[in-house]
Amino acid sequence: MRILISGAGEVGFLIASELHMDHDVTVIDKDPAACARLQDMDVKVLQGNSANARLLIAAGIEKADIVAAVTGNDEVNVITCIIASHFGVNHTMARVSNPEYIDRPVQDRKEIGISYMVSPELVMAEDLARSLYFPSMLLDRELAGGKIELIEFKVTKEMPLQGTIDEVKANLPDNCKIMAINRMGDVSIPSKDDRIMFNDHLFLLCDPKSLPELRRMLHEESRPHKALIVGGGMVGFYLARQLEKMGLDVKLIELNTERCREIADKLSSTMILNGDGTDISLMREEGAEYMDVVFAVTGLDEKNLLCSLLAKQLGAKKILSRVNRYDYIKLFELVGVDRAVSPGQVTADAVLQRVSGGEEVITLSDERMELVDFIAKAKAKVIGKSISKELPKDSMVGMILRDGKPMMADDNFKVHEGDRVFVMSMPEVVSKVKKLFTS
């Protein structure tokens, strides 16, 4: 597949690093340093402005299957996709942050030649807000239109999760399966003999109807109700708006006075505080130690890390942080941040989803483990066979959607035509898994 990427920043670099082994990848960026980062990859690199039609022609846009415009400039991304559509490219994706262009996390703009726009900031805010279903939850991602959910939570001493994966599995609610373990930043697919340890992060695929029972099993009946947000940019603002709708008591700290005035007029019940989230006196005064959750979502990684460590030291129950540099995720989680989220990761996932052939693609942590949703088409190699026995090493089948109903796949489960199969795998074997679902 021929893929043209406009922008070699964090998002473009991440996409290129995932795809260059199996696809024909071309990257355009006007920054010489960004282009130089790609020199160890088998990709074609052009330096210049991707909104220039002549440069796009030189890059082979007429033969491209997918164009992903992910520079930091909204207008350049939109123009690049419009030009690509003019040259007949079927799949175009534009990274867009300006709220005047987009008011939902992902928006269809086919009428102007863009398959869809993705706002990393909006996706991140929605993602963070959904992580508040119960106190230890760190991630709650809807899949297949809400018929299946991927959740992540932190194991505490009070949870009845002692024993091996196989032993714990017997006590989980129906249609809940442990798919991965994040232990001190290292994500792995568990074997049945692996033991769960305190402070592990568990990733589960679940039928949404099973979540109340899971919450009771984990002895977490209550929901968080006090939240502190540090950073009043797009992520902080949209996050506060989401939390207001959920009925939480929200405080937001923002250093820029003018920005405080701007968002104060738009947030009806959030307490806006003009100050520095790394000021220990301010954090104490505003009761950071009593917060159910603290979100550090400024535009600066160093500030988010310092704020997170301060909130942790003061005794906040849960700390979620924004990380702009993708390779900092493991560092943040190693020093005690419960979950670090990269705004570029959601954009990269959208592109990988198109390329992989799956309906949905989600990457976990910076280990690049992927959860991919495949549809078993007519005459696919896997139809009629036991999916667990057909999958390559470093992959695991999760749940199946058959006729719209979620089902758990045991070792003898056989795939039918039309099944949607959720598979967790390391990126190097995704192509092997994909072959099982093709004719």
N, C-alpha and C positions, 0 to 999 in steps of 0.2 A: 504494500500500500504506500502511496506517495503522500507525504505529510509535509506541509509548509507551516512553519512556526514563525510568527512575527513577535520578536521580543526574546532576548536571551537573559532576562533577569531571573529571579528565583523561580517563577512559574515556568518560563520557557526552558530554562536549564533542566528543571525537574522532568518536564515532559520529554525532552530530547534524551535524557539519560535513561528513561524507561523504554523508549521506542527504537533507538538507533540500531539495536542488535537485530531486530526482526523486520524493520521497515526502512524505506528510502526517505530520509529526513533532511530537510533543508531549513536553516535558521537564518533570519535576517535581524540585524540590530545595528544601530548607528554608533554604539559605544564600543571602541576597540578593546577595552578591558573585558567587557561581557563576551565579545566574540572569542577572545583568547581563552576563556574558560572552557570552550568547547573543543579545543585543539586535540584532546586525547580521545575524542569520540569519532566514530565513523559517520560524520554528518557533513553536509555541504554548508559552508558559512559564507554569507554575503554581508558586507558592511554598508549600511545606508538606511534610508527612510522607507519603510514598507508601504507608505501611502503613495509612493512613486510607482506609477503603472509600469514604466520601463524597467525598473528594478524587479518588479514582480514577474514580468515576462522573462527576464534573464534568470530568475529563480525557478522557472518552469511552472508557473501558476496554471497554465492551460492544461497541464496533465495532472494536477494535484487532485487527490481524492478528498482531502480534508485540509482546511485552513484554520489555524488557531491564532487569533490576534490577541496577544496577552501582554502587550507593552503596558507601561504605566500611564499612557495617554489615551483617554477614552475616544477622542476624535480620530486619532490615528487608527485605533482598532476598528472603529465603525467604518471608516473609509476603506481600510484594507479589505474588510469582508464584503463591502458593496462591490469593490473592483473584482474580487474573487468570484462573486456571484455572476457578474457580467461576463466573466470568462467561462462560466458553466460549472463552477465547483458546486457540488451538491450539499456538502456539509461545511458550514462556516460558523465559527464561534468567536464572540467578542467579549473580552473582559471589560466591564463597565462599572464605574463607581459613582458617577454623578447621579444623584437622586432625580434630577430633571429628565434623565434618560430611562431610568428603571426604578420601579417601585415594588418589585417582588424579587426574591432571590434568583430565580431563573425565569426569563421571559422570552416568548416566541416573537421574533421580528421578521418573519418570512416576507412580509409585504415590502420590506426594503432590502431584501437579499441576505438577511442574517438568520441562520437556522435558529440560534438562540443567543441571548445575552446572559451573561453570568455576573452577578455582583458578589464577589468574595466576602465583602463586608456584611451584606444582608444574609448570606448563607451562614456565615459564622455566628451572627447575632441570634438567628433562629436556632441554630445547632446548640449554642450555649444555653439558651433559655429552656430547651427541651430536656436538659440534663438535670432538672430539678424535680423529677417525679418522686424520688425518695432521697434521703440524705447522702447515701454513699454513691449514688449514680453519677457518672461522669459523662456519659454519652447515651443519647436515645435517638436513633436515626430510623425514620420510617422508610420501609422498602415496599415495592409493589403496591403503591397507592395506599399504604397503611395496613396491608394484610399481614405483613411480617415486620418485626422490629429488631434492629441490632442495638444491643445495650452494652454498656461497659460500667462496671462498678468496682469499688475498692473493697477488698476483703478485710473485715475487722474481727477482733477476737470474739465479739458477741455473736457472730454468725455461725450457724450450724453447718460449716463447710469443711470440717476436719476429715482427712482421709484422702484416698486416691481419687483421680477423676472418675474412675468406674464406680467407686463407692458413693461419691457425691451425686453422680448422675441419677442413681436410683432414688434419691430424695428430691430431685428437682420436679417442679410441676410438669404436667404433660406439655409436649410441644415447646420445650426449652432445652437448648443444647449448648454446651461450652465449646466455643470454636477456637479460642486463642487465649494465651496468657501473656500479659505484659509484666515481667519481673525486673524491676530496676531498669526499665528502658529497653530490655530485650524481649521482643515479641516472638512467640513460637506457637506452633500447632501442638497441642498436648497429646500424649499417648495415654492409654487407659491406666497405666501404672504411675504416671506423674502425680505428685502430691501437691495439693493447694496449700500455700503458705500465707500467713498474715501479711497484709500490705500488697499482695498480688492484685493486679487488675485483671478481671475476667471479662471476656467478650462472649456474649450469648446471643444466639438467634432465638427469637421467641414469637409465638402467637400472641398478639396484643391482649387476648382474653386471659392469658396466663400471668400477666404482669401483677395484678392484685394479689394472686396467690403467692407469687415469688416474693413480693414485698412483705407479706405476712411471714413467709418462711425465714426471711432474713431479719425478722424482728424490726422492721423499719416502717411502722404504720404512719408516722408523721411525715409531713412535707416541710421543706424549708420555707420560712416566711420572712426572714431578714436578709437583705442583700446589699452589698456595697460595691459600686462600680468605680474604678479609677480610670479616668479617660473619657472625655466627652466628645470624641470624634464620631464618625459615622457608626462604628461598631458599638460604642458606648451608648449613643443616642438610641439606636434601634433596639439594642438590648434592654435599655430602660423602658422603652415603650412596650416591649413584649412582656416584661415583668410586671408592669402596671396592669396589663390585661389579665395577668394571672393572679392579681390580688396581693402581691408581695409588698412589703414595706421597703422602699428603695431609697438609697442615698447615692449620689453621684458626685465625685470629686474631679474638678477640671481646673487646670492651671490658668488657662486663658480667660480673662475677664469678659471679653466680648463674646466668646463662645458660650460662656455661662448664661449671659443674657439671652442669646439666641435660642438655646435649647430650653431655657426656663419657660419661655412663652409657648412651647410645644408639648411639654410634659406636665400633665395636670397634677400628679400626686407625688412625683419624685422630688426629694429634697436636693437642691443643687448647691454645692459647696465650692467656693472659689479657693483653691489651695493646691498643695503639692502632696500627692499620694505617698511620697517617700518621706514625708515629715512625720516622725514618730509621735510628736505631740498632737498633731491633728488627728492621726489615726486612732490614738488613744481617746482623744476627746470625743470622737464620733463613734466610739464603741466597736472598733474592729474586732476585738476579742469576743464579742457577743454575736458576731455575724454567722449565719448559717453558711453563707458563701460569699467569697470576695472574688470579683472579676478584675484582673489587671489587663486593660485593653487599650493602653496608649499606643502611639505609633512607634515607640522606641523600645527595643528588646531589653536594653540594659535597665531602663526604668521599670519595665514590667517585672523583670527578675527581682530587682531590689524591693519593689512594692510587695511582691509575692512572699519573699523571705521575711519581710517585716510583718505581714499579716499572719504568716505561719508562726513566727516567734510570739506574737501577741495572743495567739490561741484561736484564730478563726477556724471553723470546722472544715471548710472545703475551699480550695483555692484553684481557680481556673485562669489561665493566662493566654494572652495572644503572643505568638512568636512569628515575627516577620521572616527571619532567616530559618529556613526549613531544617538546616542541620543543627539548630540549637534545641530542637524539641527534646532530644534525649537528655541534654544538659539540664534543662528546666525540670524535667521529671526526676532526674537523679538527685537534685537538691531539695526535693520535697513538694514541688508543684504537682497537684493531683492530676491535672491534665493540661497539656500545652497544645494549642491549636494554631495551625498556620493558615492564613487567609488564602495563600496560593495553592494549598493542597486541594481545596474544594474545586478550584478551577482546573487543576491538573486531572482530578478525578473525572470531570465532565468530558475532557478530551479522551482520556483512556477508555471511558465507557464506549465512545464511538469506535475506537480502534480495536478494542478487544472483541467486539461482536456481542458483548453482554448487554442486558437491559440496564443494569446498574453496576457501577464499580465504586468501591470504597476502599481507601488505603488506611492502614493502621499504623500509627506512630511513624517514626522515620525508618523503620525496617522495611517499609514498602510491601508488607504483606497485604494481599488484596482479597477482598470478598467480591466475587463476580457472579452475576445472575445470568445464566444461560437458558435459552429456550431450545428444547429438543425438537428439531424439525424432522420432517418426513425423511426416512432412510438414513437418519443420523446413526453413526456407528454404535452409540451407547444404547439405543432403543432395544428393549427386551433383555438387557443385561444388568447385572448387579453393579450399580454405580460405584459402590465402595471398593469393589475389586478391580474396577477398570481405571480408577484415578491413579495418576503417577504419585511417586513419593513427594512429600512436602505439600500435599493437598488433602483436603477433607471435605466431604459433602455435609451440608448443613440441613436446611429444610427444603421441602418441595412444595410448589403450588400446583395442585392438580384440580382443574375445573374451578379455580378460584379459591380452593380451600387449602390451608397450610397443613402439611403432613411432615412427620419426622421420618428421616431415612435411616433404617437400620442396615446391618451388613448384607441383608438379603433383598433389599429394596430394588425393584426393577423399574427402569424408566419407561414411560409411555410417551408417545408422540404428543407434543403440546405442553408437556411438563415444563415448569420453570424451576430450574435447579440452582440453588445457591451453593457455591463452592468457595472455600477459603484456600488460598494457595500462595506460595512464594512467587514473585513475578517471573522468575526464570522458567517456571513450568506452566504458566498461564496459556501459552501457545499450544502446549500438549493437551491441556484440558479442552481448549477450544476445538481441537481436531475431533474430539469425541462427539461433539455436538453438530458436526457438519456431515454432509452426505459423503 
